[in-house]
Amino acid sequence: MSDCSRTRDDVFTLFQFQIGDELQQTITFYDRWALTYNQDTTLINYRAIHHAVDFLNNHFSGNREEVQVLDVACGSGLAAELMVKLGFRLFVGVDGSKGMLEQAAQTGLYQDLKLALLGPEPLPAPPDTFDVVIMVGALDDGFAPVSVVRELCNAAKPDTRRIWRESCS
Ligand SMILES: C[S@@+](CC[C@H](N)C(=O)[O-])C[C@H]1O[C@@H](n2cnc3c(N)ncnc32)[C@H](O)[C@@H]1O
């Protein structure tokens, strides 16, 4: 999956036929896609992460330099790359794909990156700790189950606002 001459249609086809209902299949897909994920998602104009970060930017009023951000299913680290431009500094990332975590590590923006298969494994995050918990593009069949939302809430500090927003483009 490292062909630079891929078209937008090639990327859609790739996604459509290689993602199934099995989590392990999904993770294998992302491990293989990791190297060209950023390039390919730009090609298909993937905007979900931009929508989520824009929404956060418009609603967050704390001290951005000090708050702890937990980026669940962080993938290649696009959330941190966008959020750092808005003043956020402290990021912990979690993902089930080693290949994607390696890309996230290359951004140099995460204080910590953890490998975990959410659903079968617990979210590796201490309770009542994070000011911002963000998860984009990973709650679906063959991805993370909805029960993970409870774990996201547990990882957030008790007095934080819970904002749930679905976006799929
Ligand atoms: C569409 S990508 C989204 C990545 C990033 N949040 C973004 O918006 O660019 C989905 C990510 O979720 C991860 N993922 C899917 N299911 C997961 C699970 N059950 N546990 C951990 N990671 C998972 C994949 O490895 C992949 O990195």
The ligand as an ORCA input file, in Angstrom:
! r2SCAN-3c Opt
* xyz 0 1
  C      -9.887      6.085     10.520
  S      -8.446      5.866     11.551
  C      -8.606      7.331     12.542
  C      -7.262      7.782     13.070
  C      -7.282      9.195     13.620
  N      -8.146      9.312     14.760
  C      -7.700     10.134     12.508
  O      -8.834     10.664     12.545
  O      -6.885     10.337     11.577
  C      -8.971      4.599     12.713
  C      -7.891      4.228     13.737
  O      -8.524      3.490     14.780
  C      -7.683      2.413     15.146
  N      -8.570      1.399     15.723
  C      -9.663      0.852     15.154
  N     -10.262      0.005     16.007
  C      -9.512      0.029     17.149
  C      -9.619     -0.639     18.394
  N     -10.632     -1.493     18.685
  N      -8.671     -0.389     19.334
  C      -7.664      0.464     19.081
  N      -7.507      1.120     17.917
  C      -8.428      0.914     16.964
  C      -6.982      2.008     13.866
  O      -5.792      1.321     14.114
  C      -6.766      3.373     13.200
  O      -5.531      3.927     13.561
*
